[in-house]
Amino acid sequence: MFYTQTIDDGDNMMRIFTFLYLCVAFVFFQINKASAQQDPMYTQYMNNILSVNPAYAGSGDALSMMVMSRNQWVSIEGAPATQSFIIHTPITKHHMGLGFSLLKDQLGPISQTGAYVDYSYSIDFAHGRYLSFGLKGGVNFFEAGLSKLETVDSNDPVFASDINRNFLPNVGIGLYFNSERFMTGLSIPKLIQNQINSNDFSSEYVSKENIHLFFMAGYVFDVNRILKFKPYFLTKYSQNSPLAVDLTAQFLFYERLWLGAMYRVGDAVGAMFQIQISNQLKVGYAYDVTATELGSYNNGTHEILVSYDFDFGRDKVRSPRYF
């Protein structure tokens, strides 16, 4: 990492970290209830942390860029498809990081595009441990072509007109703690519950952007001189919705090849591999199979990622990066 400010008291660090976690959780549970999960999911979420946690911005050694494409439930018409683009960089002298996130998500007639700027400030607690605070701000563009859907009741007011909310501003917060072998993060990427549809006919059908709480953690173990083991998990919670839990384990061979498996509790199982082609370039692929009855009607889910760290000839890019 790149910071020089240090705090040597490990006990104080843990007290601060615990207090901040409790503060974020308190804020979340004081917010009005939501009705369903809306944010897209990823199998290779550990390579896409910035999309949900702004405190991750600038956590690497150099300017980093990543693109990811996910096609879910292949062969089902209107199935979810998600593309994301992320770029972020450290600002060494000021203990800060800056990032930019772009997301495109399509589910049948529903489309949303989000563009967000991310900011982080980091504190060095010595021995390679860092605590980062993050802020996210941006806008979401939402459209739903409901009038084009075939419905049982042609007079249903919910589907009588399309939804075009082309400007839904939002802000988010996050915490991120990491060392060389350990990481954990807590975040709420959207704090504002923007109303999506109009309230012309009944408040019963009012839809809002839901608030999600993300928590993740992971650790890297040395198995032997050529093999490392990295278990990690992600939980996503939205009030009035089931808790989503992803459990993942990866093995790293010769610091170049990642092989792993994922279990999304009650929903899907998957496998993935990632290749560190060079110190700067990494590519990955994941395949999921739905573990519910829906699995009989689709050909699985495909996810591809490409990431690149810009060295600019300074030979400072650390490879591989565990988080």
C-alpha positions in Angstrom: 0.0 0.0 0.0 0.9 3.6 -0.3 0.2 5.4 2.9 2.7 6.7 5.5 0.4 7.9 8.3 0.6 5.4 11.2 -1.3 4.5 14.3 0.5 1.8 16.4 -2.2 0.9 18.9 -3.9 -2.2 17.6 -6.5 -2.2 20.4 -7.6 1.4 19.5 -7.8 0.3 15.9 -10.2 -2.5 16.7 -12.3 -0.2 19.0 -12.6 2.4 16.2 -13.4 -0.3 13.6 -16.1 -1.9 15.8 -17.7 1.4 16.6 -17.9 2.4 13.0 -19.4 -0.9 12.0 -22.1 -0.4 14.6 -22.8 3.2 13.4 -23.3 2.0 9.8 -25.6 -0.8 11.0 -27.6 1.6 13.2 -28.1 4.0 10.2 -29.3 1.1 8.1 -31.9 -0.2 10.6 -33.3 3.3 11.1 -34.2 3.6 7.5 -37.8 2.9 6.2 -38.5 -0.6 5.2 -38.0 -1.7 1.6 -39.8 -4.5 -0.2 -37.3 -6.4 -2.4 -33.8 -6.7 -3.5 -32.9 -4.7 -6.6 -29.1 -4.5 -6.9 -27.5 -7.0 -9.3 -25.4 -9.9 -8.0 -22.0 -11.1 -9.1 -20.2 -14.5 -8.7 -16.8 -12.8 -9.0 -17.8 -10.1 -6.5 -14.4 -10.0 -4.8 -13.1 -8.5 -8.1 -16.0 -6.0 -8.2 -15.9 -4.6 -4.6 -16.0 -0.9 -5.7 -19.5 -1.3 -7.2 -20.9 -1.8 -3.7 -18.3 -0.3 -1.3 -16.8 3.2 -2.0 -14.1 2.7 0.7 -12.3 0.3 -1.7 -11.4 3.1 -4.0 -7.6 3.4 -4.4 -6.9 0.3 -2.4 -4.3 -1.0 -5.0 -0.9 0.2 -5.9 -1.8 1.9 -9.2 -4.6 3.0 -11.5 -6.8 0.0 -11.9 -9.5 -0.7 -14.4 -12.0 -3.6 -14.6 -14.9 -4.6 -16.9 -17.4 -7.4 -16.2 -20.2 -8.9 -18.1 -22.8 -11.2 -16.6 -25.6 -13.0 -18.5 -27.9 -14.8 -16.1 -30.3 -17.7 -16.8 -29.2 -18.1 -20.4 -32.0 -19.3 -22.8 -34.8 -17.5 -20.8 -36.2 -14.6 -22.7 -35.7 -11.3 -20.8 -33.3 -12.8 -18.3 -31.0 -10.5 -16.3 -27.9 -9.1 -18.0 -25.4 -6.9 -16.3 -22.4 -5.0 -17.5 -20.1 -2.9 -15.2 -17.0 -0.7 -15.7 -14.9 0.4 -12.8 -11.7 2.5 -12.6 -10.0 3.7 -9.4 -6.6 5.0 -8.3 -4.8 5.9 -5.1 -3.8 9.5 -4.4 -0.7 8.8 -2.4 0.2 12.1 -0.8 -3.2 12.7 0.6 -4.1 9.1 1.8 -7.0 9.1 -0.5 -8.5 7.2 -3.4 -10.8 8.1 -6.2 -13.0 5.9 -8.4 -15.7 5.8 -11.0 -18.4 3.1 -11.4 -20.7 2.6 -14.4 -23.4 -0.1 -14.3 -25.9 -1.2 -16.9 -28.6 -3.7 -15.7 -31.4 -5.2 -17.9 -34.2 -7.5 -16.7 -37.0 -8.0 -19.2 -38.6 -4.6 -19.8 -36.8 -3.0 -16.8 -33.5 -1.2 -17.5 -31.3 0.8 -15.1 -28.0 2.6 -15.7 -26.0 4.0 -12.8 -22.9 6.3 -12.9 -21.2 7.0 -9.6 -18.0 8.7 -8.3 -16.3 7.1 -5.3 -14.0 8.7 -2.7 -12.0 7.1 0.1 -9.7 8.2 2.9 -7.4 5.7 4.5 -5.6 5.4 7.9 -2.5 3.2 8.3 -2.5 1.3 11.5 1.1 -0.1 10.9 2.1 -3.7 10.0 0.3 -3.4 6.6 -3.2 -2.8 8.1 -5.4 -0.1 6.7 -8.9 1.3 7.5 -10.7 3.2 4.8 -13.8 5.4 4.9 -15.7 5.7 1.7 -18.4 8.0 0.1 -20.3 7.3 -3.1 -22.4 9.8 -5.1 -24.1 9.6 -8.5 -27.2 9.0 -10.4 -29.3 6.1 -11.5 -31.4 6.2 -14.7 -34.5 3.8 -14.6 -36.9 2.7 -17.3 -39.6 0.1 -17.4 -41.6 -0.7 -20.5 -44.6 -2.1 -18.6 -47.2 -1.2 -21.2 -45.6 -3.6 -23.7 -46.2 -6.6 -21.4 -49.0 -9.1 -21.9 -51.2 -9.2 -18.8 -54.2 -11.2 -17.7 -56.1 -8.0 -16.9 -55.7 -5.5 -19.6 -57.0 -2.8 -17.3 -54.5 -3.4 -14.5 -53.4 0.1 -13.6 -49.9 -1.1 -12.5 -49.1 -2.0 -16.2 -51.1 0.8 -17.8 -48.1 3.0 -18.6 -44.3 2.9 -18.7 -42.0 4.2 -16.0 -39.4 6.7 -17.1 -37.4 8.0 -14.2 -34.3 9.4 -15.9 -32.7 11.0 -12.9 -32.5 9.3 -9.5 -29.6 10.8 -7.5 -28.2 8.8 -4.6 -25.3 8.6 -2.1 -23.7 5.8 -0.3 -21.2 5.0 2.5 -18.7 2.3 3.3 -15.9 1.0 5.5 -13.1 -1.2 4.4 -10.3 -2.8 6.4 -7.5 -4.8 4.9 -4.0 -6.2 5.4 -2.0 -8.3 3.0 -3.9 -11.5 3.8 -7.2 -10.3 5.3 -10.1 -8.0 4.3 -13.5 -7.1 5.6 -16.0 -4.4 4.5 -19.4 -3.0 5.3 -21.3 -0.7 3.1 -24.7 0.8 2.1 -24.2 1.9 -1.5 -27.6 3.7 -1.8 -29.0 5.6 1.2 -31.8 7.4 -0.6 -35.1 5.5 -1.3 -36.0 7.3 -4.5 -39.6 6.7 -5.7 -39.5 4.9 -9.0 -43.1 5.0 -10.2 -45.8 7.6 -9.8 -48.5 7.6 -7.1 -51.4 8.5 -9.3 -53.7 5.6 -8.5 -52.8 4.0 -5.2 -50.0 4.2 -2.6 -50.1 0.4 -2.4 -48.2 0.1 -5.7 -45.5 2.7 -5.1 -42.1 1.4 -5.8 -38.8 2.7 -4.4 -35.1 2.1 -4.8 -34.3 -0.3 -2.0 -31.5 0.1 0.5 -29.1 -2.8 0.8 -26.5 -3.6 3.4 -23.4 -5.4 2.2 -20.9 -7.2 4.5 -18.0 -9.2 3.2 -14.8 -10.8 4.6 -12.0 -13.0 3.4 -8.6 -14.5 4.3 -5.6 -16.0 2.4 -3.8 -19.1 3.9 -0.5 -20.6 2.8 -1.0 -24.3 2.0 2.6 -24.8 0.7 5.1 -23.0 -1.4 3.0 -23.2 -4.6 -0.5 -23.2 -3.3 -2.7 -20.7 -1.4 -6.2 -21.0 -0.1 -8.7 -18.1 0.0 -12.1 -18.5 1.6 -14.4 -15.5 1.6 -18.1 -14.6 1.8 -20.6 -11.8 1.0 -23.9 -11.1 2.7 -26.5 -8.8 1.2 -29.5 -7.7 3.2 -32.6 -5.6 2.4 -35.5 -5.3 4.8 -38.5 -7.5 4.1 -36.3 -9.7 1.8 -34.4 -12.9 2.5 -30.7 -12.6 3.5 -28.5 -13.4 0.5 -25.3 -15.2 1.4 -22.5 -16.1 -1.0 -19.8 -18.5 0.2 -16.7 -18.9 -2.0 -13.4 -20.7 -1.8 -10.5 -20.3 -4.2 -7.1 -21.9 -4.6 -4.1 -20.0 -6.1 -1.5 -22.0 -7.9 2.0 -20.6 -8.6 0.7 -17.0 -7.9 -0.9 -17.1 -11.4 -4.0 -19.4 -11.6 -7.1 -19.1 -9.4 -9.6 -22.0 -9.3 -12.6 -21.8 -7.1 -16.2 -22.7 -6.3 -19.2 -20.7 -5.0 -22.4 -21.5 -3.2 -25.2 -18.9 -3.1 -27.3 -20.2 -0.2 -30.6 -21.6 -1.4 -30.1 -20.3 -4.9 -27.1 -21.4 -7.0 -23.8 -23.1 -7.2 -20.9 -22.2 -9.5 -17.3 -22.5 -10.5 -14.7 -20.0 -11.6 -11.2 -19.6 -12.8 -9.0 -16.5 -13.2 -5.6 -16.2 -14.8 -3.0 -13.6 -14.0 -1.6 -13.3 -17.5 1.0 -10.6 -16.4 1.5 -8.5 -13.4 -1.0 -6.0 -14.9 -3.5 -8.1 -16.8 -6.0 -10.6 -15.3 -9.0 -12.4 -16.9 -11.6 -14.5 -15.3 -14.7 -16.6 -16.1 -17.5 -18.0 -13.8 -20.4 -20.3 -14.5 -23.4 -20.7 -12.2 -26.1 -23.3 -12.1 -29.4 -22.5 -10.5 -30.1 -24.8 -7.5 -33.9 -24.2 -7.5 -36.7 -25.4 -9.9 -35.8 -22.5 -12.2 -32.6 -24.4 -13.1 -34.6 -26.8 -15.3 -35.6 -23.9 -17.6 -32.2 -22.3 -18.3 -28.7 -23.1 -19.3 -26.9 -21.4 -16.4 -25.2 -18.1 -15.9 -22.0 -16.8 -17.6 -19.7 -14.1 -16.2 -16.5 -12.7 -17.7 -14.1 -10.2 -16.3 -11.0 -8.4 -17.5 -8.9 -6.2 -15.2 -5.8 -4.2 -15.8 -3.4 -2.2 -13.6 -1.6 0.7 -15.2 2.0 0.6 -14.2 3.2 3.6 -16.2 6.7 2.1 -16.2 7.3 2.4 -12.5 7.3 -1.3 -11.7 5.2 -0.8 -8.6 2.3 -3.1 -9.4 2.0 -5.9 -6.8 1.0 -9.3 -8.4 -1.0 -11.1 -7.5 -3.3 -9.0 -5.4 -5.2 -11.1 -3.0 -8.0 -8.5 -2.6 
